[in-house]
Amino acid sequence: MQPEVAVTAVVAAAVFSPRARRVIRRGLVYGMAGALLAGDAIASFARSVGQGVQEAGASAASAAQQRTTRTTATDQTKTPAEDTEGQA
């Protein structure tokens, strides 16, 4: 039997058999449900990673701002002699 004829026979049997259609339909439904669940899991993971990156960026920006504020406050308390550090 040629492969084309065999494929046609299998497809015809699946189309005309209620049991085969039910199995195919059930497989499609479960496959689609699995794909939707996987998509939701990936989206949730990506959202949590993005939130973590955003929080880390905000924390780094806050730390940098605090360092800048401390440096500015320290520079303002120096006397002119200290500011030049003994340079003529």
Backbone hydrogen bonds in HBPLUS format (Angstrom, degrees):
<---DONOR---> <-ACCEPTOR-->    atom                        ^
c    i                          cat <-CA-CA->   ^        H-A-AA   ^      H-
h    n   atom  resd res      DA  || num        DHA   H-A  angle D-A-AA Bond
n    s   type  num  typ     dist DA aas  dist angle  dist       angle   num
A0006-ALA N   A0002-GLN O   3.08 MM   4  6.39 157.7  2.13 153.5 160.3     1
A0007-VAL N   A0003-PRO O   2.95 MM   4  6.16 162.6  1.98 153.3 157.2     2
A0008-THR N   A0004-GLU O   3.05 MM   4  6.19 158.3  2.10 142.5 148.6     3
A0009-ALA N   A0005-VAL O   2.94 MM   4  6.15 153.6  2.01 146.5 153.6     4
A0010-VAL N   A0006-ALA O   2.99 MM   4  6.24 158.2  2.04 150.3 155.7     5
A0011-VAL N   A0007-VAL O   2.97 MM   4  6.17 164.6  1.99 152.6 156.7     6
A0012-ALA N   A0008-THR O   2.92 MM   4  6.05 162.1  1.95 147.7 153.1     7
A0013-ALA N   A0009-ALA O   2.94 MM   4  6.09 157.8  1.99 145.3 151.5     8
A0014-ALA N   A0010-VAL O   2.96 MM   4  6.18 153.9  2.03 146.8 153.9     9
A0015-VAL N   A0011-VAL O   2.91 MM   4  6.12 153.6  1.98 151.1 158.3    10
A0016-PHE N   A0012-ALA O   3.03 MM   4  6.13 158.5  2.07 150.3 155.2    11
A0017-SER N   A0013-ALA O   3.03 MM   4  5.80 124.2  2.35 138.2 149.3    12
A0021-ARG N   A0017-SER O   2.97 MM   4  6.25 161.9  2.01 154.4 159.6    13
A0022-ARG N   A0018-PRO O   2.93 MM   4  6.10 154.8  1.99 145.9 152.7    14
A0023-VAL N   A0019-ARG O   3.01 MM   4  6.28 157.4  2.06 148.1 153.9    15
A0024-ILE N   A0020-ALA O   2.88 MM   4  6.10 162.2  1.92 152.1 157.3    16
A0025-ARG N   A0021-ARG O   2.80 MM   4  5.93 163.2  1.83 149.5 154.7    17
A0026-ARG N   A0022-ARG O   2.86 MM   4  5.99 162.2  1.89 146.9 152.3    18
A0027-GLY N   A0023-VAL O   2.93 MM   4  6.07 156.1  1.99 144.1 151.1    19
A0028-LEU N   A0024-ILE O   2.88 MM   4  6.16 153.5  1.95 148.7 156.1    20
A0029-VAL N   A0025-ARG O   2.88 MM   4  6.16 158.3  1.92 151.9 158.0    21
A0030-TYR N   A0026-ARG O   2.92 MM   4  6.14 170.9  1.93 154.2 156.5    22
A0031-GLY N   A0027-GLY O   2.85 MM   4  5.87 152.3  1.92 141.6 150.4    23
A0032-MET N   A0028-LEU O   2.87 MM   4  6.01 157.8  1.92 146.8 152.2    24
A0033-ALA N   A0029-VAL O   2.92 MM   4  6.15 159.6  1.96 149.4 155.4    25
A0034-GLY N   A0030-TYR O   2.92 MM   4  6.09 157.3  1.97 145.6 151.7    26
A0035-ALA N   A0031-GLY O   2.97 MM   4  6.21 152.1  2.05 143.5 151.3    27
A0036-LEU N   A0032-MET O   2.92 MM   4  6.18 156.4  1.97 150.3 156.5    28
A0037-LEU N   A0033-ALA O   2.95 MM   4  6.19 160.6  1.98 150.3 155.5    29
A0038-ALA N   A0034-GLY O   2.92 MM   4  6.09 159.8  1.96 146.9 152.7    30
A0039-GLY N   A0035-ALA O   2.92 MM   4  6.11 155.6  1.98 144.5 151.4    31
A0040-ASP N   A0036-LEU O   2.93 MM   4  6.19 155.7  1.99 148.3 154.6    32
A0041-ALA N   A0037-LEU O   2.91 MM   4  6.17 157.1  1.97 149.5 155.8    33
A0042-ILE N   A0038-ALA O   2.94 MM   4  6.16 159.7  1.98 150.4 155.6    34
A0043-ALA N   A0039-GLY O   2.92 MM   4  6.08 159.9  1.96 147.3 153.2    35
A0044-SER N   A0040-ASP O   2.91 MM   4  6.04 157.7  1.96 147.1 153.2    36
A0045-PHE N   A0041-ALA O   2.97 MM   4  6.14 159.5  2.01 146.3 151.9    37
A0046-ALA N   A0042-ILE O   2.92 MM   4  6.11 164.0  1.94 150.8 155.2    38
A0047-ARG N   A0043-ALA O   2.90 MM   4  6.05 153.8  1.97 145.0 152.5    39
A0048-SER N   A0044-SER O   2.97 MM   4  6.22 158.5  2.02 149.1 154.3    40
A0049-VAL N   A0045-PHE O   2.93 MM   4  6.18 155.5  1.99 150.7 157.8    41
A0050-GLY N   A0046-ALA O   2.93 MM   4  6.11 161.7  1.96 147.2 152.3    42
A0051-GLN N   A0047-ARG O   2.92 MM   4  6.15 153.0  1.99 145.1 152.8    43
A0052-GLY N   A0048-SER O   2.94 MM   4  6.12 155.2  2.00 143.4 150.0    44
A0053-VAL N   A0049-VAL O   2.94 MM   4  6.21 157.5  1.99 152.4 158.3    45
A0054-GLN N   A0050-GLY O   2.93 MM   4  6.11 156.6  1.98 145.2 152.1    46
A0055-GLU N   A0051-GLN O   2.91 MM   4  6.16 158.0  1.96 148.9 154.5    47
A0056-ALA N   A0052-GLY O   2.93 MM   4  6.12 155.7  1.99 145.7 152.6    48
A0057-GLY N   A0053-VAL O   2.90 MM   4  6.10 155.8  1.96 148.2 154.8    49
A0058-ALA N   A0054-GLN O   2.96 MM   4  6.19 155.9  2.02 146.7 153.2    50
A0059-SER N   A0055-GLU O   2.90 MM   4  6.09 154.4  1.97 145.6 152.8    51
A0060-ALA N   A0056-ALA O   2.91 MM   4  6.12 157.8  1.96 147.2 153.1    52
A0061-ALA N   A0057-GLY O   2.91 MM   4  6.09 157.0  1.97 146.6 153.1    53
A0062-SER N   A0058-ALA O   2.92 MM   4  6.07 153.7  1.99 143.7 151.0    54
A0063-ALA N   A0059-SER O   2.95 MM   4  6.17 157.6  2.00 147.0 153.0    55
A0064-ALA N   A0060-ALA O   2.93 MM   4  6.12 157.6  1.98 147.1 153.3    56
A0065-GLN N   A0061-ALA O   2.93 MM   4  6.09 154.5  1.99 144.1 151.3    57
A0066-GLN N   A0062-SER O   2.93 MM   4  6.18 153.0  2.00 146.6 153.9    58
A0067-ARG N   A0063-ALA O   2.97 MM   4  6.23 155.5  2.03 147.1 153.5    59
A0068-THR N   A0064-ALA O   2.96 MM   4  6.19 158.6  2.01 147.8 153.5    60
A0069-THR N   A0065-GLN O   2.90 MM   4  6.10 156.3  1.95 146.1 152.8    61
A0070-ARG N   A0066-GLN O   2.93 MM   4  6.13 159.3  1.97 148.6 153.8    62
A0071-THR N   A0067-ARG O   2.93 MM   4  6.10 161.7  1.96 150.4 155.4    63
A0072-THR N   A0068-THR O   2.95 MM   4  6.09 163.1  1.98 149.7 154.2    64
A0073-ALA N   A0069-THR O   2.99 MM   4  6.13 158.1  2.04 145.7 151.8    65
A0074-THR N   A0070-ARG O   2.91 MM   4  6.09 154.7  1.97 147.8 154.7    66
A0075-ASP N   A0071-THR O   2.93 MM   4  6.12 160.1  1.97 150.2 155.5    67
A0076-GLN N   A0072-THR O   3.06 MM   4  6.22 146.4  2.18 143.5 151.9    68
A0077-THR N   A0074-THR O   3.22 MM   3  5.37 138.4  2.41  99.7 110.6    69
A0082-GLU N   A0079-THR O   3.03 MM   3  5.20 118.1  2.43 102.7 117.8    70
A0083-ASP N   A0079-THR O   2.91 MM   4  6.10 151.1  1.99 155.6 165.1    71
A0084-THR N   A0080-PRO O   3.30 MM   4  6.47 146.2  2.42 141.9 147.4    72
A0085-GLU N   A0082-GLU O   3.14 MM   3  4.91 138.9  2.32  92.7 104.7    73
A0087-GLN N   A0084-THR O   3.15 MM   3  5.46 156.3  2.21 110.0 117.2    74
